[in-house]
Amino acid sequence: MAGSTVERDITPRYTELLDSQKLYNDNKLIRSKLEQLKLEEGVFTGGTNTTEEESEQQQDEERPYEEDLDDKLDLNLQKKLQKEYEESKKFNSQQPLTPPENFAPIIRTIYRSSFPQPNNFTFLKKLKLKSVLCLIPEEYPQLHQDFLKHENIKLFQLGMSGNKEPFVKISSDLITEAVKIVLNPENQPILIHCNRGKHRTGCLVGVLRRLQKWSLAIIFDEYRKFAAPKERPMDQQFIELYDEKAIIRYAEENNLLPLKWD
């Protein structure tokens, strides 16, 4: 009809993101094959066609996928940080207010962050937390357990693996249980964290945003802000396809919706 306008849904779909990731992987495979052909040609001709830069690139590609480092808690680092924290307390009882990495309020008294370190304890006290929800499977460090016990903070731990191609996926059931914990007013103020505060925490926050009726475009924009530069298409796929019926029914039965900002 003349003069009419047609609204288009410009919300990014996870299929588009997966197509983009596949193209990236295909290009990477082609480059790897070309490098192998150059290397074989050098062997057959007795030459050395691989430059130092190309050799370093090949070594980088053979190293374990770096995103695994984001998911796994470094227990040796935790021991080192605990020792440094205990030493610093001997000389300085007044610790600075240092928030954990990726710290931010989500809504009201619900917060997100990376794994809190000992130098964040003074800051966490200011939040007057009732609960901490940890999304990693590794054992919670004893120093952290002692801190939570001293501050009368309840620890919930739902250990889950982060989304990784092709077979490792976040459990929808665990995310549902996590949302129930977070929405319960008796557990608030509450801090949600995984290891880096990017992927597992980002998926949980994305589900909370869906309960707030945010558009997928805005949800993904927030996710990428915290996950950059290691955004995962599978995380965004999870957020989009998560079946929210059970959690909406639970929230309505307990008068937890709509989520209020104040």
GROMACS elastic network, one bead per residue, 0.5 to 0.9 nm:
[ bonds ]
;  ai    aj funct       b0    kb
    1     4     6  0.56451   500
    1     5     6  0.85453   500
    2     5     6  0.86459   500
    8    11     6  0.89717   500
    9    12     6  0.85963   500
   10    13     6  0.87619   500
   10   217     6  0.78121   500
   11   215     6  0.76905   500
   11   216     6  0.60621   500
   11   218     6  0.86637   500
   12    15     6  0.85242   500
   12    16     6  0.70141   500
   12    17     6  0.77319   500
   12   216     6  0.73901   500
   12   217     6  0.62545   500
   12   220     6  0.81954   500
   13    16     6  0.55020   500
   13    17     6  0.67190   500
   13    18     6  0.88774   500
   13   216     6  0.85066   500
   13   217     6  0.89490   500
   13   236     6  0.83567   500
   13   237     6  0.77505   500
   13   240     6  0.80419   500
   14    18     6  0.60579   500
   14    19     6  0.85440   500
   14   233     6  0.63269   500
   14   234     6  0.75458   500
   14   235     6  0.89165   500
   14   236     6  0.61599   500
   14   238     6  0.86714   500
   14   240     6  0.75649   500
   15    19     6  0.61082   500
   15    20     6  0.85718   500
   15   233     6  0.85695   500
   15   237     6  0.78419   500
   16    19     6  0.50587   500
   16    20     6  0.62469   500
   16    21     6  0.86442   500
   17    20     6  0.50660   500
   17    21     6  0.61990   500
   17    22     6  0.86154   500
   17   232     6  0.88822   500
   17   233     6  0.56699   500
   17   234     6  0.87143   500
   17   236     6  0.85382   500
   17   237     6  0.86480   500
   18    22     6  0.60369   500
   18    23     6  0.85727   500
   18   233     6  0.60363   500
   18   234     6  0.78595   500
   18   237     6  0.87659   500
   19    22     6  0.50355   500
   19    23     6  0.62199   500
   19    24     6  0.86380   500
   20    23     6  0.51794   500
   20    24     6  0.62925   500
   20    25     6  0.87289   500
   21    24     6  0.50465   500
   21    25     6  0.62093   500
   21    26     6  0.86292   500
   21   233     6  0.75749   500
   22    25     6  0.50376   500
   22    26     6  0.60557   500
   22    27     6  0.85698   500
   23    26     6  0.50522   500
   23    27     6  0.61531   500
   23    28     6  0.84995   500
   24    27     6  0.52436   500
   24    28     6  0.61499   500
   24    29     6  0.86637   500
   25    29     6  0.61358   500
   25    30     6  0.86670   500
   26    29     6  0.50548   500
   26    30     6  0.62538   500
   26    31     6  0.86904   500
   27    30     6  0.50763   500
   27    31     6  0.62160   500
   27    32     6  0.85640   500
   28    31     6  0.51479   500
   28    32     6  0.61681   500
   28    33     6  0.87092   500
   29    33     6  0.62002   500
   29    34     6  0.86579   500
   30    33     6  0.50912   500
   30    34     6  0.62228   500
   30    35     6  0.86547   500
   31    34     6  0.51095   500
   31    35     6  0.62341   500
   31    36     6  0.86781   500
   32    35     6  0.51507   500
   32    36     6  0.62955   500
   32    37     6  0.87834   500
   32    58     6  0.77882   500
   32    61     6  0.86781   500
   33    36     6  0.50159   500
   33    37     6  0.62383   500
   33    38     6  0.86777   500
   34    37     6  0.50866   500
   34    38     6  0.62446   500
   34    39     6  0.86262   500
   35    38     6  0.51023   500
   35    39     6  0.62225   500
   35    40     6  0.87053   500
   35    50     6  0.79329   500
   35    54     6  0.78711   500
   35    58     6  0.81250   500
   36    39     6  0.50282   500
   36    40     6  0.61760   500
   36    41     6  0.85366   500
   37    40     6  0.50812   500
   37    41     6  0.60346   500
   37    42     6  0.85476   500
   38    41     6  0.50598   500
   38    42     6  0.62218   500
   38    43     6  0.87605   500
   38    48     6  0.89969   500
   38    49     6  0.63301   500
   38    50     6  0.70192   500
   39    42     6  0.51171   500
   39    43     6  0.64281   500
   39    44     6  0.88820   500
   39    48     6  0.76805   500
   39    49     6  0.64930   500
   39    50     6  0.62920   500
   40    43     6  0.50329   500
   40    44     6  0.62727   500
   40    45     6  0.86556   500
   41    44     6  0.51901   500
   41    45     6  0.61115   500
   41    46     6  0.82248   500
   41    47     6  0.78418   500
   41    48     6  0.87364   500
   41    49     6  0.77520   500
   42    45     6  0.53052   500
   42    46     6  0.56444   500
   42    48     6  0.51603   500
   42    49     6  0.54277   500
   42    50     6  0.77750   500
   43    46     6  0.51529   500
   43    47     6  0.64228   500
   43    48     6  0.74787   500
   43    49     6  0.88543   500
   44    47     6  0.77667   500
   45    48     6  0.86328   500
   48    51     6  0.77970   500
   50    53     6  0.81268   500
   50    54     6  0.59770   500
   50    55     6  0.63665   500
   51    54     6  0.51392   500
   51    55     6  0.61711   500
   51    56     6  0.87005   500
   52    55     6  0.50391   500
   52    56     6  0.62691   500
   52    57     6  0.86590   500
   53    56     6  0.52024   500
   53    57     6  0.62587   500
   53    58     6  0.87194   500
   54    57     6  0.50095   500
   54    58     6  0.61931   500
   54    59     6  0.86773   500
   55    58     6  0.51160   500
   55    59     6  0.63109   500
   55    60     6  0.87036   500
   56    59     6  0.50504   500
   56    60     6  0.61947   500
   56    61     6  0.87447   500
   57    60     6  0.50421   500
   57    61     6  0.63671   500
   57    62     6  0.88379   500
   58    61     6  0.51886   500
   58    62     6  0.64789   500
   59    62     6  0.51513   500
   59    63     6  0.64974   500
   60    63     6  0.53422   500
   60    64     6  0.85915   500
   61    64     6  0.80222   500
   61    65     6  0.83060   500
   62    65     6  0.85039   500
   63    66     6  0.79481   500
   64    67     6  0.86642   500
   64    68     6  0.77759   500
   65    68     6  0.60393   500
   65    69     6  0.80881   500
   66    69     6  0.56065   500
   66    70     6  0.75050   500
   67    70     6  0.52362   500
   67    71     6  0.69691   500
   67   164     6  0.85818   500
   67   230     6  0.73092   500
   68    71     6  0.52638   500
   68    72     6  0.64268   500
   68   162     6  0.87163   500
   68   164     6  0.85815   500
   69    72     6  0.55498   500
   69    73     6  0.78392   500
   69    74     6  0.83014   500
   70    73     6  0.78619   500
   70   195     6  0.64906   500
   70   196     6  0.58451   500
   70   197     6  0.88864   500
   70   198     6  0.81924   500
   70   199     6  0.85126   500
   71   136     6  0.78064   500
   71   161     6  0.74312   500
   71   162     6  0.63674   500
   71   194     6  0.77652   500
   71   195     6  0.59036   500
   71   196     6  0.72005   500
   71   199     6  0.81863   500
   71   200     6  0.85063   500
   72    75     6  0.88837   500
   72   136     6  0.77719   500
   72   137     6  0.86910   500
   72   138     6  0.78634   500
   72   161     6  0.89748   500
   72   195     6  0.67487   500
   73    76     6  0.89259   500
   73    77     6  0.85404   500
   73    78     6  0.82840   500
   73   115     6  0.83665   500
   73   136     6  0.77684   500
   73   137     6  0.88886   500
   73   138     6  0.68133   500
   73   194     6  0.88230   500
   73   195     6  0.59944   500
   73   196     6  0.88716   500
   74    77     6  0.53314   500
   74    78     6  0.64057   500
   74    79     6  0.89969   500
   75    79     6  0.63880   500
   75    80     6  0.87342   500
   75   138     6  0.86511   500
   75   141     6  0.81078   500
   76    79     6  0.52091   500
   76    80     6  0.63835   500
   76    81     6  0.87293   500
   77    80     6  0.50247   500
   77    81     6  0.61164   500
   77    82     6  0.85052   500
   78    81     6  0.51004   500
   78    82     6  0.60554   500
   78    83     6  0.86238   500
   78   117     6  0.78851   500
   78   118     6  0.88722   500
   78   141     6  0.74417   500
   79    82     6  0.50689   500
   79    83     6  0.62745   500
   79    84     6  0.87106   500
   79   141     6  0.84327   500
   80    83     6  0.52101   500
   80    84     6  0.63107   500
   80    85     6  0.86319   500
   81    84     6  0.50336   500
   81    85     6  0.60064   500
   81    86     6  0.85690   500
   81   117     6  0.74523   500
   81   118     6  0.69205   500
   81   119     6  0.84526   500
   82    85     6  0.50324   500
   82    86     6  0.61640   500
   82    87     6  0.85730   500
   82   117     6  0.84072   500
   82   118     6  0.65579   500
   82   143     6  0.70512   500
   83    86     6  0.52200   500
   83    87     6  0.61947   500
   83    88     6  0.86087   500
   84    87     6  0.51130   500
   84    88     6  0.60890   500
   84    89     6  0.86786   500
   84   118     6  0.88590   500
   85    88     6  0.51128   500
   85    89     6  0.62774   500
   85    90     6  0.89329   500
   85   118     6  0.61414   500
   85   119     6  0.67313   500
   86    89     6  0.52726   500
   86    90     6  0.67612   500
   86   118     6  0.89394   500
   87    90     6  0.54357   500
   87    91     6  0.72238   500
   87    92     6  0.89654   500
   88    91     6  0.55267   500
   88    92     6  0.59372   500
   88    93     6  0.79546   500
   88    95     6  0.86796   500
   89    92     6  0.50514   500
   89    93     6  0.52736   500
   89    94     6  0.80341   500
   89    95     6  0.79432   500
   90    93     6  0.70214   500
   92    95     6  0.68654   500
   94   122     6  0.86546   500
   95    98     6  0.85254   500
   95   119     6  0.73781   500
   95   120     6  0.88194   500
   95   121     6  0.85886   500
   95   122     6  0.63381   500
   95   123     6  0.88523   500
   96   119     6  0.78414   500
   96   120     6  0.83957   500
   96   122     6  0.69930   500
   96   123     6  0.77490   500
   97   119     6  0.82141   500
   97   120     6  0.69498   500
   97   121     6  0.82767   500
   97   122     6  0.58193   500
   97   124     6  0.84888   500
   97   126     6  0.87156   500
   98   119     6  0.66458   500
   98   120     6  0.51813   500
   98   121     6  0.81168   500
   98   122     6  0.73937   500
   98   123     6  0.56639   500
   98   124     6  0.86933   500
   99   102     6  0.84703   500
   99   103     6  0.63978   500
   99   113     6  0.84853   500
   99   116     6  0.81243   500
   99   119     6  0.84333   500
   99   120     6  0.54854   500
   99   121     6  0.84724   500
   99   122     6  0.87263   500
   99   123     6  0.57857   500
   99   124     6  0.74346   500
  100   103     6  0.55503   500
  100   113     6  0.60033   500
  100   114     6  0.60608   500
  100   115     6  0.71078   500
  100   116     6  0.53419   500
  100   117     6  0.69082   500
  100   119     6  0.84889   500
  100   120     6  0.58537   500
  100   123     6  0.84651   500
  100   124     6  0.87843   500
  101   113     6  0.60485   500
  101   114     6  0.53905   500
  101   115     6  0.78864   500
  101   116     6  0.78564   500
  101   196     6  0.75033   500
  101   197     6  0.76463   500
  102   112     6  0.72587   500
  102   114     6  0.57067   500
  102   196     6  0.74663   500
  102   197     6  0.60017   500
  102   198     6  0.77122   500
  102   226     6  0.67338   500
  103   111     6  0.72094   500
  103   112     6  0.54464   500
  103   114     6  0.68378   500
  103   197     6  0.79289   500
  104   110     6  0.89773   500
  104   111     6  0.58246   500
  104   112     6  0.54945   500
  104   113     6  0.65600   500
  105   108     6  0.72379   500
  105   109     6  0.71880   500
  105   110     6  0.60578   500
  105   112     6  0.62764   500
  105   113     6  0.88953   500
  105   191     6  0.89141   500
  106   109     6  0.77320   500
  106   110     6  0.54782   500
  106   111     6  0.52393   500
  106   112     6  0.66713   500
  106   205     6  0.76230   500
  106   208     6  0.89440   500
  107   110     6  0.53616   500
  107   111     6  0.72380   500
  107   259     6  0.81889   500
  107   260     6  0.77474   500
  107   261     6  0.59066   500
  107   262     6  0.81755   500
  108   111     6  0.82597   500
  108   189     6  0.82422   500
  108   260     6  0.74235   500
  108   261     6  0.55870   500
  108   262     6  0.58747   500
  109   127     6  0.84729   500
  109   129     6  0.85967   500
  109   188     6  0.60764   500
  109   190     6  0.65031   500
  109   191     6  0.84617   500
  110   182     6  0.74117   500
  110   183     6  0.87467   500
  110   188     6  0.67107   500
  110   189     6  0.57570   500
  110   190     6  0.51510   500
  110   191     6  0.61247   500
  110   192     6  0.76533   500
  111   189     6  0.77766   500
  111   190     6  0.62127   500
  111   192     6  0.60621   500
  111   193     6  0.86003   500
  112   190     6  0.85457   500
  112   191     6  0.55328   500
  112   193     6  0.57885   500
  112   197     6  0.69441   500
  112   201     6  0.72298   500
  112   202     6  0.88829   500
  112   205     6  0.83494   500
  113   116     6  0.73412   500
  113   191     6  0.72905   500
  113   192     6  0.64601   500
  113   193     6  0.51200   500
  113   194     6  0.76160   500
  113   195     6  0.85793   500
  113   196     6  0.74039   500
  113   198     6  0.82746   500
  113   201     6  0.79579   500
  114   117     6  0.88304   500
  114   192     6  0.83812   500
  114   193     6  0.53034   500
  114   194     6  0.58901   500
  114   195     6  0.53167   500
  114   198     6  0.74210   500
  114   201     6  0.84580   500
  115   134     6  0.82036   500
  115   193     6  0.57394   500
  115   194     6  0.58115   500
  115   196     6  0.62064   500
  115   197     6  0.69403   500
  116   119     6  0.81236   500
  116   120     6  0.60331   500
  116   121     6  0.75877   500
  116   124     6  0.86339   500
  116   144     6  0.85596   500
  116   193     6  0.79237   500
  116   195     6  0.85944   500
  117   120     6  0.53803   500
  117   121     6  0.71377   500
  117   144     6  0.82713   500
  118   121     6  0.54500   500
  118   122     6  0.84544   500
  118   143     6  0.80120   500
  118   144     6  0.75264   500
  118   147     6  0.89963   500
  119   122     6  0.70983   500
  119   123     6  0.82922   500
  120   123     6  0.53384   500
  120   124     6  0.62738   500
  120   125     6  0.88621   500
  121   124     6  0.50426   500
  121   125     6  0.63271   500
  121   144     6  0.88298   500
  121   147     6  0.77478   500
  122   125     6  0.52649   500
  122   126     6  0.69455   500
  123   126     6  0.53874   500
  123   127     6  0.71051   500
  124   127     6  0.52924   500
  124   128     6  0.71305   500
  124   129     6  0.72554   500
  125   128     6  0.55052   500
  125   129     6  0.71547   500
  125   151     6  0.76133   500
  126   129     6  0.81282   500
  127   189     6  0.73874   500
  127   190     6  0.88157   500
  128   151     6  0.85895   500
  128   153     6  0.87194   500
  128   189     6  0.69180   500
  128   190     6  0.89460   500
  129   132     6  0.74329   500
  129   151     6  0.84221   500
  129   152     6  0.86059   500
  129   153     6  0.63001   500
  129   154     6  0.86575   500
  129   187     6  0.84487   500
  129   188     6  0.68592   500
  129   190     6  0.56525   500
  129   191     6  0.72747   500
  130   151     6  0.87289   500
  130   152     6  0.72132   500
  130   154     6  0.61519   500
  130   155     6  0.88653   500
  130   186     6  0.79242   500
  130   187     6  0.56719   500
  130   188     6  0.56778   500
  130   189     6  0.54487   500
  130   190     6  0.60371   500
  130   191     6  0.87368   500
  131   148     6  0.86790   500
  131   152     6  0.86693   500
  131   153     6  0.51070   500
  131   155     6  0.57907   500
  131   156     6  0.72615   500
  131   182     6  0.89856   500
  131   186     6  0.89345   500
  131   187     6  0.54653   500
  131   188     6  0.64987   500
  131   189     6  0.66023   500
  131   191     6  0.66033   500
  131   192     6  0.88433   500
  132   148     6  0.85408   500
  132   153     6  0.70280   500
  132   154     6  0.62955   500
  132   155     6  0.50228   500
  132   156     6  0.60604   500
  132   157     6  0.81925   500
  132   187     6  0.84618   500
  132   189     6  0.86609   500
  132   190     6  0.54468   500
  132   192     6  0.61071   500
  132   193     6  0.78165   500
  133   154     6  0.86164   500
  133   155     6  0.61859   500
  133   157     6  0.57515   500
  133   158     6  0.74997   500
  133   178     6  0.77489   500
  133   181     6  0.80166   500
  133   182     6  0.78942   500
  133   190     6  0.71629   500
  133   191     6  0.61013   500
  133   193     6  0.63763   500
  133   194     6  0.84700   500
  134   137     6  0.84537   500
  134   140     6  0.86397   500
  134   155     6  0.74967   500
  134   156     6  0.61632   500
  134   158     6  0.62650   500
  134   159     6  0.72434   500
  134   191     6  0.83699   500
  134   192     6  0.61913   500
  134   193     6  0.52593   500
  134   194     6  0.57175   500
  134   195     6  0.86601   500
  135   156     6  0.86079   500
  135   157     6  0.59852   500
  135   158     6  0.50636   500
  135   160     6  0.59536   500
  135   161     6  0.84381   500
  135   178     6  0.86136   500
  135   192     6  0.77329   500
  135   193     6  0.62517   500
  135   195     6  0.79378   500
  135   200     6  0.69533   500
  135   201     6  0.74098   500
  136   139     6  0.83099   500
  136   140     6  0.87345   500
  136   157     6  0.72815   500
  136   158     6  0.67960   500
  136   160     6  0.56928   500
  136   161     6  0.72132   500
  136   162     6  0.88516   500
  136   193     6  0.82639   500
  136   194     6  0.54120   500
  136   195     6  0.67612   500
  136   200     6  0.85657   500
  137   140     6  0.85246   500
  137   157     6  0.77344   500
  137   158     6  0.70755   500
  137   160     6  0.58910   500
  137   161     6  0.75299   500
  138   141     6  0.87607   500
  138   159     6  0.73255   500
  139   142     6  0.86553   500
  140   143     6  0.85627   500
  140   144     6  0.68985   500
  140   145     6  0.68083   500
  140   157     6  0.86062   500
  141   144     6  0.53774   500
  141   145     6  0.63908   500
  141   146     6  0.87984   500
  142   146     6  0.61087   500
  142   147     6  0.85683   500
  143   146     6  0.51349   500
  143   147     6  0.62530   500
  143   148     6  0.87772   500
  144   147     6  0.50150   500
  144   148     6  0.62253   500
  144   149     6  0.85429   500
  145   148     6  0.52137   500
  145   149     6  0.61204   500
  145   150     6  0.85605   500
  145   155     6  0.81523   500
  146   149     6  0.50973   500
  146   150     6  0.60692   500
  146   151     6  0.86226   500
  147   150     6  0.51208   500
  147   151     6  0.62312   500
  147   152     6  0.85001   500
  147   153     6  0.83943   500
  148   151     6  0.51342   500
  148   152     6  0.58931   500
  148   154     6  0.68806   500
  148   155     6  0.73895   500
  149   153     6  0.60662   500
  149   154     6  0.75762   500
  149   155     6  0.88904   500
  150   153     6  0.77534   500
  154   187     6  0.80588   500
  156   178     6  0.88387   500
  156   181     6  0.81886   500
  158   174     6  0.68384   500
  158   175     6  0.86464   500
  158   177     6  0.83779   500
  158   178     6  0.72629   500
  159   174     6  0.84485   500
  159   194     6  0.89092   500
  160   169     6  0.89090   500
  160   170     6  0.64814   500
  160   171     6  0.71328   500
  160   174     6  0.75501   500
  160   200     6  0.79566   500
  161   164     6  0.85224   500
  161   168     6  0.71243   500
  161   169     6  0.69225   500
  161   170     6  0.59477   500
  161   171     6  0.81767   500
  161   200     6  0.78833   500
  162   168     6  0.71410   500
  162   169     6  0.64676   500
  162   170     6  0.57418   500
  162   199     6  0.66147   500
  162   200     6  0.57651   500
  162   235     6  0.84584   500
  163   166     6  0.86686   500
  163   167     6  0.82606   500
  163   168     6  0.55051   500
  163   170     6  0.55489   500
  163   199     6  0.77290   500
  163   200     6  0.78444   500
  163   232     6  0.76809   500
  163   234     6  0.61197   500
  163   235     6  0.62696   500
  163   238     6  0.86894   500
  164   167     6  0.67749   500
  164   168     6  0.51197   500
  164   169     6  0.65123   500
  164   170     6  0.88703   500
  164   232     6  0.79667   500
  164   234     6  0.71991   500
  164   235     6  0.87656   500
  165   168     6  0.63445   500
  165   169     6  0.81558   500
  165   234     6  0.76206   500
  166   169     6  0.84260   500
  169   172     6  0.88778   500
  169   234     6  0.80889   500
  169   235     6  0.88220   500
  169   238     6  0.86102   500
  170   173     6  0.88747   500
  170   174     6  0.79238   500
  170   175     6  0.78750   500
  170   200     6  0.76496   500
  170   203     6  0.86854   500
  170   235     6  0.84215   500
  170   238     6  0.79173   500
  171   174     6  0.52754   500
  171   175     6  0.64121   500
  171   176     6  0.87275   500
  172   175     6  0.50726   500
  172   176     6  0.61603   500
  172   177     6  0.87058   500
  172   238     6  0.84014   500
  172   242     6  0.68913   500
  172   243     6  0.80825   500
  173   176     6  0.50458   500
  173   177     6  0.63228   500
  173   178     6  0.86043   500
  174   177     6  0.50583   500
  174   178     6  0.60822   500
  174   179     6  0.86391   500
  175   179     6  0.61517   500
  175   180     6  0.86597   500
  175   203     6  0.82462   500
  175   204     6  0.63331   500
  175   207     6  0.83737   500
  176   179     6  0.51617   500
  176   180     6  0.63947   500
  176   181     6  0.88410   500
  176   204     6  0.87714   500
  176   207     6  0.89766   500
  176   244     6  0.82302   500
  176   246     6  0.79156   500
  176   247     6  0.63176   500
  177   180     6  0.51343   500
  177   181     6  0.64293   500
  177   182     6  0.87919   500
  177   247     6  0.86218   500
  178   181     6  0.51517   500
  178   182     6  0.62501   500
  178   183     6  0.86861   500
  178   204     6  0.76346   500
  179   182     6  0.50344   500
  179   183     6  0.60196   500
  179   184     6  0.85588   500
  179   204     6  0.72523   500
  179   205     6  0.89696   500
  179   207     6  0.80515   500
  179   208     6  0.72848   500
  179   247     6  0.75270   500
  180   183     6  0.53201   500
  180   184     6  0.62645   500
  180   247     6  0.73249   500
  180   250     6  0.78948   500
  180   251     6  0.78717   500
  181   184     6  0.55008   500
  181   185     6  0.87689   500
  181   187     6  0.69296   500
  182   185     6  0.78150   500
  182   187     6  0.68083   500
  182   188     6  0.73579   500
  182   190     6  0.69378   500
  182   191     6  0.87020   500
  182   192     6  0.81702   500
  183   186     6  0.86802   500
  183   187     6  0.78304   500
  183   188     6  0.80432   500
  183   251     6  0.78581   500
  183   256     6  0.68463   500
  183   259     6  0.86441   500
  184   187     6  0.56180   500
  184   188     6  0.70844   500
  184   254     6  0.88798   500
  184   256     6  0.77147   500
  185   188     6  0.52328   500
  185   189     6  0.80085   500
  185   256     6  0.84592   500
  186   189     6  0.83930   500
  187   190     6  0.61393   500
  188   191     6  0.83999   500
  192   197     6  0.82453   500
  192   201     6  0.67955   500
  192   204     6  0.88419   500
  193   196     6  0.77111   500
  193   197     6  0.55241   500
  193   198     6  0.87906   500
  193   200     6  0.82298   500
  193   201     6  0.59369   500
  194   197     6  0.52598   500
  194   198     6  0.76872   500
  194   199     6  0.80242   500
  194   200     6  0.63104   500
  194   201     6  0.59198   500
  195   198     6  0.78822   500
  195   199     6  0.88975   500
  195   200     6  0.85701   500
  195   201     6  0.87473   500
  196   199     6  0.77210   500
  196   200     6  0.88968   500
  196   201     6  0.84919   500
  196   227     6  0.87639   500
  197   200     6  0.71731   500
  197   201     6  0.53893   500
  197   202     6  0.70041   500
  197   226     6  0.75838   500
  197   227     6  0.79691   500
  198   201     6  0.57686   500
  198   202     6  0.53345   500
  198   203     6  0.84227   500
  198   223     6  0.77203   500
  198   224     6  0.86555   500
  198   226     6  0.56117   500
  198   228     6  0.81717   500
  198   230     6  0.86269   500
  198   231     6  0.84271   500
  199   203     6  0.61077   500
  199   204     6  0.86462   500
  199   223     6  0.81539   500
  199   226     6  0.84446   500
  199   227     6  0.63808   500
  199   230     6  0.89068   500
  199   231     6  0.78527   500
  199   232     6  0.76661   500
  199   235     6  0.68156   500
  200   203     6  0.51805   500
  200   204     6  0.64242   500
  200   205     6  0.86796   500
  200   235     6  0.80260   500
  201   204     6  0.51721   500
  201   205     6  0.61321   500
  201   206     6  0.85055   500
  202   205     6  0.50843   500
  202   206     6  0.59970   500
  202   207     6  0.86933   500
  202   222     6  0.84719   500
  202   223     6  0.56616   500
  202   224     6  0.86881   500
  202   226     6  0.74820   500
  202   227     6  0.74699   500
  202   235     6  0.78773   500
  202   239     6  0.89926   500
  203   207     6  0.64011   500
  203   208     6  0.87870   500
  203   223     6  0.78145   500
  203   235     6  0.61035   500
  203   236     6  0.75171   500
  203   238     6  0.71742   500
  203   239     6  0.59761   500
  204   207     6  0.52356   500
  204   208     6  0.64249   500
  204   209     6  0.87640   500
  204   239     6  0.81234   500
  205   209     6  0.61869   500
  205   210     6  0.86847   500
  205   219     6  0.86662   500
  205   223     6  0.81640   500
  206   209     6  0.50186   500
  206   210     6  0.63444   500
  206   211     6  0.88489   500
  206   216     6  0.87620   500
  206   219     6  0.59331   500
  206   220     6  0.76999   500
  206   222     6  0.83160   500
  206   223     6  0.71088   500
  206   236     6  0.84240   500
  206   239     6  0.58210   500
  206   240     6  0.86222   500
  207   210     6  0.50294   500
  207   211     6  0.65264   500
  207   212     6  0.88193   500
  207   219     6  0.88684   500
  207   239     6  0.60122   500
  207   240     6  0.85020   500
  207   242     6  0.75017   500
  207   244     6  0.79665   500
  208   211     6  0.51215   500
  208   212     6  0.65459   500
  208   213     6  0.89339   500
  209   213     6  0.64261   500
  209   214     6  0.55748   500
  209   215     6  0.84225   500
  209   216     6  0.89031   500
  209   219     6  0.65764   500
  210   214     6  0.54979   500
  210   215     6  0.74844   500
  210   216     6  0.78778   500
  210   219     6  0.77932   500
  210   239     6  0.82991   500
  210   240     6  0.87705   500
  210   244     6  0.83870   500
  211   214     6  0.76286   500
  211   244     6  0.80313   500
  211   247     6  0.88993   500
  211   248     6  0.75433   500
  211   257     6  0.81228   500
  211   258     6  0.78915   500
  211   259     6  0.77511   500
  212   257     6  0.86038   500
  212   258     6  0.70763   500
  212   259     6  0.64338   500
  212   260     6  0.89582   500
  214   217     6  0.82713   500
  214   218     6  0.65881   500
  214   219     6  0.64649   500
  215   218     6  0.54777   500
  215   219     6  0.62764   500
  215   220     6  0.86827   500
  216   220     6  0.59215   500
  216   221     6  0.83331   500
  216   239     6  0.85417   500
  216   240     6  0.72126   500
  217   220     6  0.53465   500
  217   221     6  0.61615   500
  217   222     6  0.88109   500
  218   222     6  0.62790   500
  218   223     6  0.85949   500
  219   222     6  0.52856   500
  219   223     6  0.62191   500
  219   224     6  0.87267   500
  219   236     6  0.89084   500
  219   239     6  0.86453   500
  220   224     6  0.60512   500
  220   225     6  0.84686   500
  220   236     6  0.66846   500
  220   239     6  0.86374   500
  221   224     6  0.52588   500
  221   225     6  0.62307   500
  222   225     6  0.50716   500
  222   226     6  0.66999   500
  222   227     6  0.87067   500
  223   226     6  0.55796   500
  223   227     6  0.60513   500
  223   228     6  0.83545   500
  223   231     6  0.78880   500
  223   235     6  0.88413   500
  223   236     6  0.80341   500
  224   228     6  0.54166   500
  224   229     6  0.78418   500
  224   230     6  0.82445   500
  224   231     6  0.58546   500
  224   232     6  0.87024   500
  225   228     6  0.57645   500
  225   229     6  0.85529   500
  225   231     6  0.88366   500
  226   229     6  0.86123   500
  226   231     6  0.85993   500
  227   230     6  0.56211   500
  227   231     6  0.51395   500
  227   232     6  0.80244   500
  228   231     6  0.54862   500
  231   234     6  0.89248   500
  231   235     6  0.79049   500
  231   236     6  0.85901   500
  232   235     6  0.53674   500
  232   236     6  0.68624   500
  232   237     6  0.88206   500
  233   236     6  0.52238   500
  233   237     6  0.61299   500
  233   238     6  0.86164   500
  234   238     6  0.60356   500
  234   239     6  0.86387   500
  235   238     6  0.50299   500
  235   239     6  0.63289   500
  235   240     6  0.87330   500
  236   239     6  0.50924   500
  236   240     6  0.62354   500
  236   241     6  0.86193   500
  237   240     6  0.52187   500
  237   241     6  0.60889   500
  237   242     6  0.83329   500
  238   241     6  0.52941   500
  238   242     6  0.56928   500
  239   242     6  0.54846   500
  240   243     6  0.86517   500
  241   244     6  0.88665   500
  243   246     6  0.74789   500
  243   247     6  0.84897   500
  244   247     6  0.54544   500
  244   248     6  0.60356   500
  244   249     6  0.85754   500
  245   248     6  0.52350   500
  245   249     6  0.61565   500
  245   250     6  0.86497   500
  246   249     6  0.51879   500
  246   250     6  0.62246   500
  246   251     6  0.86429   500
  247   251     6  0.60053   500
  247   252     6  0.84969   500
  248   251     6  0.50244   500
  248   252     6  0.60219   500
  248   253     6  0.84580   500
  248   257     6  0.80810   500
  249   252     6  0.52279   500
  249   253     6  0.61008   500
  249   254     6  0.86531   500
  250   253     6  0.52130   500
  250   254     6  0.63261   500
  250   255     6  0.85807   500
  250   256     6  0.83614   500
  251   254     6  0.52161   500
  251   255     6  0.59338   500
  251   257     6  0.59096   500
  251   258     6  0.87155   500
  252   256     6  0.59965   500
  252   257     6  0.59549   500
  252   258     6  0.85649   500
  253   256     6  0.77929   500
  254   257     6  0.82942   500
  255   258     6  0.81727   500
  256   259     6  0.67179   500
  257   260     6  0.79479   500
